[in-house]
Amino acid sequence: MALEITPIGEVVEGRTEVADDYWGGVESVIQLDESEFPLDSVQGLEEFSHLVVVWHFNLASPSDVEYHARSPRGNAQWLATGTFAHRNHRRPNQLAQSFPRLLGVDGLRLRVTDLDAVVGTKIYDLSPYFEEMGLRGAVREPAWPGEMLADYWAGKA
């Protein structure tokens, strides 16, 4: 069974170029669909510090999807890992999830920072981040994500 979903909004301000690193401090605006949602659909959202945003790698092509194990970012120093051990556009549905800080709500325009999606990106869902629904227990991961993402949230020089 296939799931059909439609975008609820789009990134309309922020970074325009796709890049692997230096997303820190990037401010963006998510514009929710004004023809679909009333203003009160975001009522109370401004009380939250962070959002959970589901978006689509719209600049990627379905031909980019890869199911085999590969080294992250093509770096042979990191062991090859399977499709579901990566967080990139080569995943089957080319969906991503980000946890930006909410800076402000102006009607159906949400101003955020640390959303690693570019202008034109379609937003498929968003919700407030509830700490109680977040991580439980200690986080375990191999060394390569920390090495690979050392500059991910650094500011652009």
C-alpha positions in Angstrom: 0.0 0.0 0.0 1.4 3.4 -1.0 1.0 6.5 1.1 0.1 9.7 -0.7 1.0 12.9 1.1 1.0 16.5 0.1 3.2 19.3 1.3 1.9 21.5 4.1 4.4 24.2 3.3 7.8 25.2 1.9 11.1 26.8 3.0 10.8 30.3 1.5 13.8 32.0 3.1 17.3 30.8 4.1 20.1 29.0 2.5 19.9 28.4 -1.2 22.8 26.1 -1.9 23.0 22.4 -0.9 26.2 21.6 1.1 27.4 18.9 3.5 28.5 21.3 6.2 28.3 24.7 7.8 24.6 24.9 8.6 25.1 26.5 12.0 23.3 29.8 12.5 21.3 29.6 9.2 17.9 31.3 9.7 15.1 30.0 7.5 11.4 30.7 7.1 8.8 27.9 6.6 5.7 29.2 5.0 2.7 27.0 5.7 0.0 26.7 2.9 -2.3 29.7 3.5 -5.0 28.1 1.3 -5.1 25.0 3.4 -4.6 26.1 7.0 -6.3 28.7 9.2 -4.2 31.0 11.3 -5.2 29.2 14.5 -3.6 26.0 13.2 -0.3 27.3 14.8 -1.9 28.7 17.9 0.3 27.9 20.9 3.3 26.8 18.8 5.3 29.9 19.8 5.5 28.4 23.4 7.9 25.7 22.1 11.6 26.1 21.6 12.1 23.4 18.9 10.2 21.7 16.1 10.3 18.3 14.4 10.2 19.0 10.7 9.8 16.3 8.0 10.9 17.4 4.6 11.8 16.0 1.2 15.2 16.2 -0.6 13.4 17.8 -3.5 16.6 18.6 -5.4 17.7 15.0 -5.4 16.6 12.6 -8.1 15.1 9.2 -7.6 18.1 7.8 -9.5 20.2 9.0 -6.5 18.7 6.3 -4.2 21.2 3.5 -3.4 20.4 0.3 -1.5 23.9 -1.1 -1.1 26.4 -0.5 1.7 28.7 2.4 1.1 31.2 4.5 2.9 29.7 7.7 4.3 30.5 10.7 2.0 32.6 8.3 -0.1 35.3 8.4 2.5 37.0 4.9 2.6 38.3 5.7 6.1 34.7 5.1 7.3 33.4 1.5 7.0 30.7 0.9 4.5 27.2 0.9 6.0 23.8 0.1 4.6 21.2 2.5 3.3 19.3 2.6 6.6 22.5 3.6 8.6 22.7 6.9 6.6 20.9 10.1 6.9 21.0 11.5 3.3 19.1 11.8 0.0 20.1 8.3 -1.1 17.4 6.8 1.1 14.3 5.2 -0.5 11.7 8.0 0.0 14.3 10.8 0.2 12.7 12.1 3.4 14.6 13.9 6.2 13.8 14.9 9.7 15.3 18.0 11.3 14.9 19.6 14.8 15.2 23.4 14.2 14.9 26.0 17.0 11.7 28.0 16.6 12.6 31.8 16.6 9.1 33.2 15.9 5.7 32.7 14.5 4.2 35.4 12.2 0.9 34.1 11.0 1.7 31.0 9.0 5.4 32.0 8.6 7.6 30.1 11.0 11.1 31.6 11.5 13.6 28.9 12.5 17.3 28.3 12.8 19.3 25.1 12.3 17.0 23.7 9.7 19.2 21.9 7.2 16.9 22.3 4.2 17.3 24.8 1.4 14.8 27.4 -0.1 12.2 25.5 -2.2 12.2 22.4 0.0 8.7 21.0 0.6 7.7 20.5 4.2 5.5 17.4 4.8 4.9 17.6 8.5 5.9 19.6 11.5 5.2 19.4 15.2 6.6 20.8 18.4 9.4 18.9 20.0 8.3 17.4 23.3 11.3 16.6 25.6 9.2 13.8 27.1 9.0 12.1 23.6 12.7 12.5 22.9 15.7 10.3 23.5 15.4 7.8 26.3 18.6 6.2 27.6 22.2 6.6 26.5 22.9 7.3 22.9 25.2 4.7 21.2 26.8 5.3 17.8 30.1 4.5 16.0 32.8 7.2 15.7 32.2 8.0 12.1 29.1 10.2 12.5 30.9 12.5 14.9 33.9 12.7 12.7 31.8 13.2 9.5 29.6 15.9 11.1 32.3 17.8 13.0 31.6 20.9 10.9 27.9 20.3 10.2 26.6 22.9 12.7 29.7 25.1 12.5 29.0 28.6 11.2 30.1 29.4 7.6 33.5 31.2 7.6 
